[in-house]
Amino acid sequence: MGIQIVMDHTGDSRYFFDQTDREGLAKAERRFGKLIGQGFTAATRTATGDLNIVRTFDPTADETLFYPRLVGG
C-alpha cells in the first residue's frame, strides 16, 4: 500500500493507493504530476528514514511527501 502525503497551510491530506492496481497507480501518478505542476516539492523516505527529493513518480515508493514551495521575504 502506497501513500501520498500532501502538506499545506491547513495541515496534511493523505491519499492511499494499491501499488498492484493499475488504475490506482495511474491516479497516483496524475496526482503527482498535478502537485509538481503546482510547485510542490516531492520527497520519498529512504530506508534510514531520510528524505530524498524526487522529480518523477516512483510507483514502488511506499511513502511520498509533498510540501509547498517556501516563500520568504
Buried (B, 14 or more C-beta within 10 A) or exposed (E): EBBBBBBEEEEEEEBEBEEEEEEBBEBBBEBBEEBBEEEBBBBBBEEEEEBEEBEEBBBEBEBBBBBBEEEEE
